[in-house]
Amino acid sequence: MTTPALMQAMTSDRYGPPEVLQARQVARPPLTDNGVLVRVRASSVNAGDWHLLRGEPWLVRLIYGGLLTPKIPILGTDLAGQVEAVGQQVTLFQPGDDVVGELSACGFGAFAEYVCVPESALVAKPVHISYEQAAAVPAAGMAALQGLRDLGQLQPGQRLLVGGASGGVGSLAVQIGKALGAEVTALARPEKMEMLRGLGADDVVDVNRLEVLIDSGQHYDVILDAAAFRPVADYRPLLSPGGAYILVGGSIARLFQVMLFGQWMSWRQQRRIRCLSSTPTQADLTTLCDWLEAGILTPFIDRTFPLSQLSEAIRYVERRQVRGKVVVLI
Ligand SMILES: NC(=O)c1ccc[n+]([C@@H]2O[C@H](COP(=O)([O-])OP(=O)(O)OC[C@H]3O[C@@H](n4cnc5c(N)ncnc54)[C@H](OP(=O)(O)O)[C@@H]3O)[C@@H](O)[C@H]2O)c1
């Protein structure tokens, strides 16, 4: 079977709202010597996609080198699909293999029928896990895992508080926190609390009533904040001495606050205050896939959209309607 020279992809040539995305026939990426050509079956929407699409905050334009116009022709970080062809130097995969990938370090591109990526970005898809489920985990799971295990140094028996728990990163962080042996409290809006109980959170607290939690005298060893919209100081009374506050995402002001003053705040408050910058690795992707296969991790998939409706899918996430993950089927 020959692979078609053209493929369907969602592309944008200017920054803007999801509507700037257009379905186009584009050239299929060429197979490189060290590349794996994958027929994409599913991807998912991450907050990073709409940041890159809009070019907001401006920091993303500096990082990805497209000050006025986007330099990434096709977005899409998470990948689940089937290997179509492999380059001469590829040793780990062969045509027909089912794979999972995280493409943020190799140019993105999963919102298309085909993508060519280095084998280091891929691992084997767990046999009993669907493309849909597999695609919901890589980027968000990587952030949750590295935030909790590496930066947070979360230990069995410790108490974990997850901010932004209803989103992609947060909903996986709740489950990963449990997998690492922690007692997990999730912060969420009332309409999303039930879902988090279903995912195994020991306690769920209304995010609008943080003061009540503070007044109750609760302390946490690790706070993983995927929705840092409040000053970091607000969380100080909730952190045990020597505990860690890990900022994963939220407002740009909070991000800069922790990036610039985290070390100083840590020293002053005798608590570790850090900002996560997750880095995809095959080892961590394998861990996440093992947990998927073992049923330790089950992504909460709110809705699926076909690739042609990617704009609606991103809008849905932007509007804060989503619970867990939105998957894109290709
Ligand atoms: N540092 C890294 O390496 C890294 C890696 C991955 C992701 N991130 C960042 O992590 C963040 C979360 O990503 P995600 O994929 O989980 O996004 P998501 O699925 O859209 O979830 C966002 C979460 O934030 C909450 N939220 C949104 N706006 C809020 C507000 N104004 N006040 C309070 N809560 C608010 C949402 O709660 P409601 O649904 O109740 O509104 C939801 O729980 C994003 O900023 C993303 O860019 C960082």
The ligand as an SDF file (V2000), in Angstrom:
LIG
                    3D

 48 52  0  0  0  0  0  0  0  0999 V2000
    4.8110   24.0360   32.9070 N   0  0  0  0  0  0  0  0  0  0  0  0
    4.6260   23.0530   32.0290 C   0  0  0  0  0  0  0  0  0  0  0  0
    5.5690   22.3580   31.6360 O   0  0  0  0  0  0  0  0  0  0  0  0
    3.2320   22.7950   31.5440 C   0  0  0  0  0  0  0  0  0  0  0  0
    2.9160   21.6120   30.8820 C   0  0  0  0  0  0  0  0  0  0  0  0
    1.5780   21.3890   30.5170 C   0  0  0  0  0  0  0  0  0  0  0  0
    0.6230   22.3680   30.7740 C   0  0  0  0  0  0  0  0  0  0  0  0
    0.9980   23.5360   31.3670 N   0  0  0  0  0  0  0  0  0  0  0  0
    0.0160   24.5710   31.7100 C   0  0  0  0  0  0  0  0  0  0  0  0
   -0.8180   24.0580   32.7420 O   0  0  0  0  0  0  0  0  0  0  0  0
   -2.0710   24.7220   32.6970 C   0  0  0  0  0  0  0  0  0  0  0  0
   -3.1840   23.6900   32.7320 C   0  0  0  0  0  0  0  0  0  0  0  0
   -3.1380   22.9370   31.5370 O   0  0  0  0  0  0  0  0  0  0  0  0
   -4.3430   21.9720   31.1810 P   0  0  0  0  0  0  0  0  0  0  0  0
   -3.9800   21.3120   29.8940 O   0  0  0  0  0  0  0  0  0  0  0  0
   -4.7050   21.1650   32.3490 O   0  0  0  0  0  0  0  0  0  0  0  0
   -5.5060   23.0380   30.9090 O   0  0  0  0  0  0  0  0  0  0  0  0
   -7.0840   22.8070   30.9790 P   0  0  0  0  0  0  0  0  0  0  0  0
   -7.4030   21.4010   30.6650 O   0  0  0  0  0  0  0  0  0  0  0  0
   -7.6830   23.8850   30.1760 O   0  0  0  0  0  0  0  0  0  0  0  0
   -7.4300   23.0320   32.5230 O   0  0  0  0  0  0  0  0  0  0  0  0
   -7.2880   24.2890   33.0910 C   0  0  0  0  0  0  0  0  0  0  0  0
   -7.6770   24.2110   34.5610 C   0  0  0  0  0  0  0  0  0  0  0  0
   -7.5370   25.5130   35.1060 O   0  0  0  0  0  0  0  0  0  0  0  0
   -8.7520   25.9240   35.6940 C   0  0  0  0  0  0  0  0  0  0  0  0
   -8.9400   27.3490   35.4170 N   0  0  0  0  0  0  0  0  0  0  0  0
   -8.9430   27.9370   34.2100 C   0  0  0  0  0  0  0  0  0  0  0  0
   -9.0940   29.2650   34.3510 N   0  0  0  0  0  0  0  0  0  0  0  0
   -9.1960   29.4870   35.6720 C   0  0  0  0  0  0  0  0  0  0  0  0
   -9.3530   30.6590   36.4540 C   0  0  0  0  0  0  0  0  0  0  0  0
   -9.4260   31.8620   35.8800 N   0  0  0  0  0  0  0  0  0  0  0  0
   -9.4260   30.5280   37.7870 N   0  0  0  0  0  0  0  0  0  0  0  0
   -9.3220   29.3020   38.3650 C   0  0  0  0  0  0  0  0  0  0  0  0
   -9.1740   28.1550   37.6720 N   0  0  0  0  0  0  0  0  0  0  0  0
   -9.1020   28.2640   36.3410 C   0  0  0  0  0  0  0  0  0  0  0  0
   -9.8130   25.0930   35.0680 C   0  0  0  0  0  0  0  0  0  0  0  0
  -10.8680   24.9540   36.0040 O   0  0  0  0  0  0  0  0  0  0  0  0
  -12.3850   25.2070   35.5130 P   0  0  0  0  0  0  0  0  0  0  0  0
  -12.5830   24.1790   34.4320 O   0  0  0  0  0  0  0  0  0  0  0  0
  -13.2200   24.9700   36.6930 O   0  0  0  0  0  0  0  0  0  0  0  0
  -12.4270   26.5850   35.0050 O   0  0  0  0  0  0  0  0  0  0  0  0
   -9.1010   23.7790   34.8060 C   0  0  0  0  0  0  0  0  0  0  0  0
   -9.1260   22.9690   35.9450 O   0  0  0  0  0  0  0  0  0  0  0  0
   -2.0550   25.5720   31.4330 C   0  0  0  0  0  0  0  0  0  0  0  0
   -1.7500   26.9070   31.8010 O   0  0  0  0  0  0  0  0  0  0  0  0
   -0.9230   24.9760   30.6120 C   0  0  0  0  0  0  0  0  0  0  0  0
   -0.3780   25.9100   29.7340 O   0  0  0  0  0  0  0  0  0  0  0  0
    2.2740   23.7620   31.7530 C   0  0  0  0  0  0  0  0  0  0  0  0
  1  2  1  0
  2  3  2  0
  2  4  1  0
  4  5  1  0
  4 48  2  0
  5  6  2  0
  6  7  1  0
  7  8  2  0
  8  9  1  0
  8 48  1  0
  9 10  1  0
  9 46  1  0
 10 11  1  0
 11 12  1  0
 11 44  1  0
 12 13  1  0
 13 14  1  0
 14 15  2  0
 14 16  1  0
 14 17  1  0
 17 18  1  0
 18 19  2  0
 18 20  1  0
 18 21  1  0
 21 22  1  0
 22 23  1  0
 23 24  1  0
 23 42  1  0
 24 25  1  0
 25 26  1  0
 25 36  1  0
 26 27  1  0
 26 35  1  0
 27 28  2  0
 28 29  1  0
 29 30  1  0
 29 35  2  0
 30 31  1  0
 30 32  2  0
 32 33  1  0
 33 34  2  0
 34 35  1  0
 36 37  1  0
 36 42  1  0
 37 38  1  0
 38 39  2  0
 38 40  1  0
 38 41  1  0
 42 43  1  0
 44 45  1  0
 44 46  1  0
 46 47  1  0
M  CHG  2   8   1  16  -1
M  END
$$$$
